[in-house]
């Protein structure tokens, strides 16, 4: 009987020691993890900043937006009449765009469904410029 009590005491002591050690190490592990994470984040930020400084990539040049400055007057074509679609609001924007309301062109571009004829018409400022050659048709004013 005495041996069983002693054995239970040893088991209880082992469990208590395990819990104590686990609590101490878990707290330390979280602190270590935070420090490592902060160091990685700082390194990534620095590397990205260096990469962007060294890069010759430019959104303007890569996609043609504003490349070389504003669109020259001789590069602005006559507008193309809109082809009405199923949406009366977007049709009104398209007509306004054709009539010279560049804000209507921008509204048409941003409010139309992606990859639609409306979006392309607004993006070309009613056919006045090549698609994506200006960030906004109001830049043509």
Buried (B, 14 or more C-beta within 10 A) or exposed (E): EEEEEEEEEEEEEEEEEEEEEEEEEEEEEEEEEEEEEEEEEEEEEEEEEEEEEEEEEEEEEEEBBBEEEEBEEEEBEEBEEBEEBEBEEBBBBBBBBBEBBBBBBBBBBEBBEEEBBBBBBBBBBBBBBBBEBBEBBBBBE
